[in-house]
Amino acid sequence: MRRILASSFLGSAIEFYDFLLYASASALVFAHAFFASLDAVCSRSRRRSSFSARSSR
């Protein structure tokens, strides 16, 4: 039972870290790297849609 709980906790911690890392990258990097030619509003909306597509899987 301890092994199951430990592996479940570890898996959840890794998944949370992955989610946090991707959210930070989408907010800070993606708009400038992928949508640089667009205006600020359009860039922001595309950045949010790419994040929501990632988090809905």
VMD Tcl script that builds the backbone (N, CA, C; Angstrom):
set m [mol new atoms 171]
animate dup $m
set s [atomselect $m all]
$s set {name element resname resid chain x y z} {
  {N N MET 1 A 0.818 -1.188 0.000}
  {CA C MET 1 A 0.000 0.000 0.000}
  {C C MET 1 A 0.870 1.263 0.000}
  {N N ARG 2 A 1.965 1.256 0.714}
  {CA C ARG 2 A 2.862 2.410 0.735}
  {C C ARG 2 A 3.438 2.697 -0.647}
  {N N ARG 3 A 3.759 1.622 -1.331}
  {CA C ARG 3 A 4.345 1.775 -2.664}
  {C C ARG 3 A 3.348 2.404 -3.630}
  {N N ILE 4 A 2.101 2.025 -3.533}
  {CA C ILE 4 A 1.058 2.581 -4.387}
  {C C ILE 4 A 0.861 4.058 -4.092}
  {N N LEU 5 A 0.815 4.408 -2.819}
  {CA C LEU 5 A 0.634 5.805 -2.445}
  {C C LEU 5 A 1.828 6.659 -2.874}
  {N N ALA 6 A 3.018 6.137 -2.694}
  {CA C ALA 6 A 4.215 6.887 -3.080}
  {C C ALA 6 A 4.269 7.100 -4.592}
  {N N SER 7 A 3.970 6.076 -5.362}
  {CA C SER 7 A 4.012 6.226 -6.817}
  {C C SER 7 A 2.886 7.132 -7.314}
  {N N SER 8 A 1.731 7.090 -6.666}
  {CA C SER 8 A 0.638 7.979 -7.031}
  {C C SER 8 A 0.998 9.435 -6.740}
  {N N PHE 9 A 1.591 9.672 -5.591}
  {CA C PHE 9 A 2.022 11.024 -5.243}
  {C C PHE 9 A 3.083 11.526 -6.209}
  {N N LEU 10 A 4.029 10.693 -6.525}
  {CA C LEU 10 A 5.100 11.089 -7.441}
  {C C LEU 10 A 4.552 11.397 -8.832}
  {N N GLY 11 A 3.649 10.584 -9.321}
  {CA C GLY 11 A 3.042 10.831 -10.629}
  {C C GLY 11 A 2.250 12.127 -10.660}
  {N N SER 12 A 1.515 12.401 -9.601}
  {CA C SER 12 A 0.753 13.650 -9.530}
  {C C SER 12 A 1.675 14.854 -9.445}
  {N N ALA 13 A 2.762 14.739 -8.698}
  {CA C ALA 13 A 3.714 15.841 -8.579}
  {C C ALA 13 A 4.378 16.131 -9.923}
  {N N ILE 14 A 4.732 15.115 -10.658}
  {CA C ILE 14 A 5.353 15.312 -11.975}
  {C C ILE 14 A 4.354 15.926 -12.950}
  {N N GLU 15 A 3.118 15.480 -12.902}
  {CA C GLU 15 A 2.103 16.035 -13.794}
  {C C GLU 15 A 1.835 17.501 -13.470}
  {N N PHE 16 A 1.796 17.851 -12.182}
  {CA C PHE 16 A 1.596 19.245 -11.799}
  {C C PHE 16 A 2.765 20.099 -12.263}
  {N N TYR 17 A 3.977 19.600 -12.124}
  {CA C TYR 17 A 5.157 20.342 -12.568}
  {C C TYR 17 A 5.120 20.549 -14.080}
  {N N ASP 18 A 4.709 19.540 -14.819}
  {CA C ASP 18 A 4.591 19.655 -16.269}
  {C C ASP 18 A 3.563 20.714 -16.647}
  {N N PHE 19 A 2.433 20.703 -15.970}
  {CA C PHE 19 A 1.379 21.686 -16.218}
  {C C PHE 19 A 1.869 23.091 -15.896}
  {N N LEU 20 A 2.558 23.258 -14.781}
  {CA C LEU 20 A 3.076 24.566 -14.385}
  {C C LEU 20 A 4.120 25.073 -15.368}
  {N N LEU 21 A 4.989 24.198 -15.805}
  {CA C LEU 21 A 6.031 24.576 -16.759}
  {C C LEU 21 A 5.431 24.995 -18.092}
  {N N TYR 22 A 4.457 24.253 -18.585}
  {CA C TYR 22 A 3.827 24.595 -19.859}
  {C C TYR 22 A 3.032 25.894 -19.750}
  {N N ALA 23 A 2.359 26.107 -18.614}
  {CA C ALA 23 A 1.605 27.355 -18.428}
  {C C ALA 23 A 2.536 28.552 -18.413}
  {N N SER 24 A 3.661 28.418 -17.758}
  {CA C SER 24 A 4.631 29.512 -17.724}
  {C C SER 24 A 5.216 29.773 -19.109}
  {N N ALA 25 A 5.525 28.713 -19.818}
  {CA C ALA 25 A 6.089 28.875 -21.161}
  {C C ALA 25 A 5.071 29.500 -22.112}
  {N N SER 26 A 3.825 29.117 -21.999}
  {CA C SER 26 A 2.829 29.693 -22.902}
  {C C SER 26 A 2.595 31.165 -22.605}
  {N N ALA 27 A 2.717 31.553 -21.362}
  {CA C ALA 27 A 2.513 32.960 -21.016}
  {C C ALA 27 A 3.713 33.828 -21.375}
  {N N LEU 28 A 4.912 33.294 -21.246}
  {CA C LEU 28 A 6.101 34.118 -21.406}
  {C C LEU 28 A 6.791 33.980 -22.761}
  {N N VAL 29 A 6.768 32.810 -23.351}
  {CA C VAL 29 A 7.596 32.551 -24.521}
  {C C VAL 29 A 6.795 32.416 -25.810}
  {N N PHE 30 A 5.692 31.711 -25.771}
  {CA C PHE 30 A 4.988 31.364 -27.002}
  {C C PHE 30 A 4.523 32.575 -27.794}
  {N N ALA 31 A 4.048 33.603 -27.119}
  {CA C ALA 31 A 3.550 34.777 -27.840}
  {C C ALA 31 A 4.662 35.435 -28.648}
  {N N HIS 32 A 5.854 35.500 -28.086}
  {CA C HIS 32 A 6.966 36.147 -28.785}
  {C C HIS 32 A 7.606 35.222 -29.817}
  {N N ALA 33 A 7.645 33.947 -29.533}
  {CA C ALA 33 A 8.335 33.017 -30.422}
  {C C ALA 33 A 7.482 32.608 -31.632}
  {N N PHE 34 A 6.201 32.365 -31.418}
  {CA C PHE 34 A 5.377 31.824 -32.494}
  {C C PHE 34 A 4.436 32.841 -33.126}
  {N N PHE 35 A 4.027 33.845 -32.363}
  {CA C PHE 35 A 3.034 34.789 -32.865}
  {C C PHE 35 A 3.574 36.213 -32.880}
  {N N ALA 36 A 4.812 36.385 -33.229}
  {CA C ALA 36 A 5.450 37.709 -33.190}
  {C C ALA 36 A 4.912 38.652 -34.260}
  {N N SER 37 A 4.456 38.122 -35.372}
  {CA C SER 37 A 4.001 38.986 -36.461}
  {C C SER 37 A 2.580 39.510 -36.250}
  {N N LEU 38 A 1.877 39.024 -35.253}
  {CA C LEU 38 A 0.499 39.442 -34.997}
  {C C LEU 38 A 0.462 40.587 -33.989}
  {N N ASP 39 A -0.681 41.272 -33.938}
  {CA C ASP 39 A -0.818 42.321 -32.933}
  {C C ASP 39 A -1.009 41.705 -31.544}
  {N N ALA 40 A -1.028 42.520 -30.524}
  {CA C ALA 40 A -1.017 42.033 -29.138}
  {C C ALA 40 A -2.275 41.234 -28.788}
  {N N VAL 41 A -3.433 41.696 -29.226}
  {CA C VAL 41 A -4.687 41.015 -28.880}
  {C C VAL 41 A -4.778 39.658 -29.560}
  {N N CYS 42 A -4.465 39.604 -30.808}
  {CA C CYS 42 A -4.518 38.341 -31.547}
  {C C CYS 42 A -3.469 37.362 -31.026}
  {N N SER 43 A -2.308 37.859 -30.713}
  {CA C SER 43 A -1.247 37.019 -30.166}
  {C C SER 43 A -1.663 36.426 -28.822}
  {N N ARG 44 A -2.281 37.239 -27.990}
  {CA C ARG 44 A -2.729 36.777 -26.683}
  {C C ARG 44 A -3.822 35.717 -26.802}
  {N N SER 45 A -4.748 35.901 -27.723}
  {CA C SER 45 A -5.817 34.924 -27.884}
  {C C SER 45 A -5.298 33.595 -28.436}
  {N N ARG 46 A -4.350 33.651 -29.337}
  {CA C ARG 46 A -3.772 32.401 -29.856}
  {C C ARG 46 A -2.936 31.690 -28.812}
  {N N ARG 47 A -2.254 32.457 -27.980}
  {CA C ARG 47 A -1.471 31.869 -26.894}
  {C C ARG 47 A -2.389 31.143 -25.914}
  {N N ARG 48 A -3.504 31.772 -25.573}
  {CA C ARG 48 A -4.463 31.139 -24.655}
  {C C ARG 48 A -5.092 29.903 -25.271}
  {N N SER 49 A -5.373 29.938 -26.555}
  {CA C SER 49 A -5.978 28.769 -27.193}
  {C C SER 49 A -4.991 27.610 -27.273}
  {N N SER 50 A -3.713 27.897 -27.472}
  {CA C SER 50 A -2.730 26.801 -27.479}
  {C C SER 50 A -2.571 26.207 -26.089}
  {N N PHE 51 A -2.666 27.035 -25.054}
  {CA C PHE 51 A -2.611 26.516 -23.689}
  {C C PHE 51 A -3.834 25.689 -23.361}
  {N N SER 52 A -5.016 26.141 -23.782}
  {CA C SER 52 A -6.222 25.386 -23.467}
  {C C SER 52 A -6.271 24.068 -24.240}
  {N N ALA 53 A -5.729 24.046 -25.444}
  {CA C ALA 53 A -5.682 22.795 -26.186}
  {C C ALA 53 A -4.754 21.796 -25.507}
  {N N ARG 54 A -3.678 22.274 -24.907}
  {CA C ARG 54 A -2.734 21.408 -24.197}
  {C C ARG 54 A -3.344 20.889 -22.898}
  {N N SER 55 A -4.059 21.759 -22.160}
  {CA C SER 55 A -4.540 21.357 -20.848}
  {C C SER 55 A -5.823 20.534 -20.914}
  {N N SER 56 A -6.466 20.438 -22.061}
  {CA C SER 56 A -7.711 19.686 -22.165}
  {C C SER 56 A -7.526 18.228 -22.556}
  {N N ARG 57 A -6.312 17.787 -22.683}
  {CA C ARG 57 A -6.108 16.409 -23.121}
  {C C ARG 57 A -6.389 15.406 -22.080}
}
mol reanalyze $m
mol bondsrecalc $m
mol representation Tube
mol addrep $m
